């Protein structure tokens, strides 16, 4: 029997907690700027060209509460909206936990280094 989305969400949240602890140990600061999305919010991102999921026919992991978008914060407290090394460090750890990282998606028309899903 396949796992339910509830079990996947639980596992995602546990692993995201592990990622947060790892980031702290590594001295990497970040904030989460996207949690769960409604279908309408997801559809808006789709229409803006920022997602491949329309929120209705193609449901995103954000809608399933199994994805977070985070942004690295530099030592001055400013967000790093470009692809910096810290994203790669967190991505490697996340993938070792079995997660997927948006920075690896080859079919993308945009850089989604902020996206971590399970």
N, C-alpha and C positions, 0 to 999 in steps of 0.2 A: 504494500500500500504506500503510495507517495506521501511525502510530508505535506501537511496543510500550510497555507500561507502564514498562519499564526505561529507555527513552529519555525518557519523560515525567518519571520520577523524577530522572534526571540533570539535565534542564532545570530542574525544580523546585528541586533542591538548589543549582544554580548561581545561579538567580535569588534564592533565599532568602539566599544569601551576599551578593549585591548589596544586598538589603534591609538586611542587617545592617551593611554598610559605610555605606550611606546613613544609617541611624539614628545611627551613630557620628558622622558628619559633621554631622548636625543636632543632636547633643547629646541624642538620645533613647536612654534605656537601657531594655532589656527583657530578660526571660528567657523561654525556651521552656518551657512546662509540659506540653505534650502532643506526642508524636511519633507513631510508628506504634502502632496499636491492634490487638489480636486481635479476632476475631469476638465472643468473650464480653465483652470490655471494651466494644466498641461496643454490643452488645445491652444491657448494663447502663445505658449512657448513654441509649439509646433508651427503656428502661423508666422511667428517671427523668424523662423528658420533656425531655432536653437534646440530643436529636438526632432527625432525621427518618429516619436510616438505622438499620435494625435489626441490621446486621452480617452477616446471612445472605442474605436476599432482596434487600436494598438495601445494597450495599457502600459504605462511606464512603471519601473520599479519604485519611483517616488510615490506613485499612487498606491502601490502595494506596501508602502512604508518599509521598503528594503533598499533605500538609497539615500545618500546624503551628499550634498555639495558643500565643500569646504574651501576656504581660502587661507593661504599661509599669511601670517602676520610677521612683519620684520621687526627688528629690535626697537624701532621707533613707533611701533604700533600701527604701521601702515600696511594695508593689504597688498599682496603681490599677485596682481592679475595676469602676470605673464608666467610662462613655464619656467620655473626656477627648480634647482636641484632638490629642494626639500619635497616637492611633489613626488619625484622619483623615489626618494627614500621611503616615504610613506606608502607609495604604491607597491614597492617590492614587499614590504611587510604585509600589506593588505592581501596581495595575491598569494603570499605564502600561507595565509589563513584560509584561502579558498575563494576570496572575493574577486570581483572584476573591477577594473579601473578604466575610466573613460579615456584616459590618455593613450590607451593601446588600440582604440578602435580605428581601423584603417579606412573604413567607409565614410568617415566623418567629413563634413564640410566646415567644421569648426573644431577648435581645440578644446576638449572637455577634460582637462587635467584636474578639474575640481570634483569630478563625479566618482563616487565610491559606492558600489552596489554589491548585493549578495543575492 
